[in-house]
Amino acid sequence: MDTQIKKTIYILGHRNPDTDSVASAAAYARLKQSLGKTECVAVRGGKVSPQTEYIFNRFKVPIPQYIPDMIPKVSYYMHACRYVVVGDTSLWNGITKMEETKIKILPVVNADETYCSLLHYNAFAQNSLKVINPESQTVFSTNIRLIAETLSAQQILMFKPEELFKCVIIVVADSFETLQKTLSLHTPENAVVITGDRLDVQEYCIESGVRALVLSSGTTMDKKLRQKADEKQVSVLISPYRSSETAMLAMYSAPVSTMADLETKPVHLSDTIRKVRPLLQESPSRSLPVVDDNRKLVGIIAESDLLEDANVEIILVDHNELSQAVEGIENYTIREVVDHHRLGNLTTKDPIMFINRPVGATATIVVSLYRQNRTPIPKEIASILLSAILADTLVLQSATTTEEDRNTAEYLSNITNLDIQSLGHDIITAASRIGGRNAGEVVHQDMKEYSEAGCIFTVSQIEVDTPAEILSRKQEFLNELEIEYRSRKALFSAMMVTDITKLTSHLLIMGKPSFLQHLEFPRQCEGVYFLNDIVSRKKQLLPLLVEQIEQIEGNG
């Protein structure tokens, strides 16, 4: 019987995750797990910044697994496969298992659990016809052990029980002369002769050196003939069935691997549903085996699975806008949102828990959830949460900082015995290191996409202890921003370079000339503007940009 794979709940931040996004996801997943929600797993939708990497490595917390997108894949819809058979199992046992368990397909695996073939009734019927066709000379592979198992035979003598051979079944129902003629047409060592209590037939077959002699209807063997069979190394089995039944069953002793469908190829865990859907339609069983990178069988996917909900659900942290989420997120059930940003365009088909509070960091909200649930915060988790609050509030100096952020930071400082100012200096320094990093990496490190007045635009942000290095390379960054806004067909793309020592920022921006010529910020040079006393993208810069977009685009 096939079973549904246990549902997994991914907790993840936005597409270009900053420290607050990644730390909040990791900490919230740990809280959920401590409350018994073991299906909750922290993941991330993009490359971590040097700052985030520094923090997680410093406090020895594993960085959440990277998931580049949430485009529907096989692993999100497949079901587990409880029943498989190894390739050297008899066809009879394979078919019996299918009948007993009411399954329509039975994967065949090798000894190392790698996928081999697929047994289904279509394949079985086609391959069986080749064997029982009276006009065909086709023989089938088997061995003495499989014949004995299939017949439930009493073993008298067994020689080379595991050696596969091309078996031809000869049932002695006619005269002795007919047996001689028939046996002369085949290689004796490939012949399995089925007979009853005819001593002449038994002796002739032993003398001829057939592979096996099967005595039907429980017939016993004369001891002298048994001794001859032993000397000639002829296997002897006693079948409880009549000759005709024994012959029919013997054909089912073929290894299941030789009678299964070799044409149906497996699909991979990471294959997209778009790619797999037509393959399912072509499959005789409307089902396909699923393998991992090592070709080991991990499940089955059927057409009917695509009509069910995915075995993955989502909890969003640090964002609630689809434009900032990883690609494909709209295909899954969103269970919760924990955020501190403005409300976006997210819609859900069912009511969800939505926590959105005007604080400086999502990490502050996550700490409050630990406290509400009376759950102690592990020291290493408290350390990354404190780091996230300091990173997102510029060490509690940003305009977004609230009294709750300050109190929460003090609370975490007590748990971790970390000095706020010293830790803040370390993480801001880690964020400002851009030496050796290309402009594209820096621009995409913390980029967010917004939509206002029918226009889309992006704003990245990086905090530095001096903007000198970025300004000296301004053309590299402007070129990257131009590529970004043109590829997205956006109004503009900008990067906010925040000086944490002077609490000011520079804005590097490229966009449509009709918009830029009306931009009301002090201009320093082509593409670079000065933002005095502006350090918060969310609370200070974004409202100013939205106001100017509405004025300029509205009048246009």
Disulfide bonds with the S-S distance in Angstrom:
none
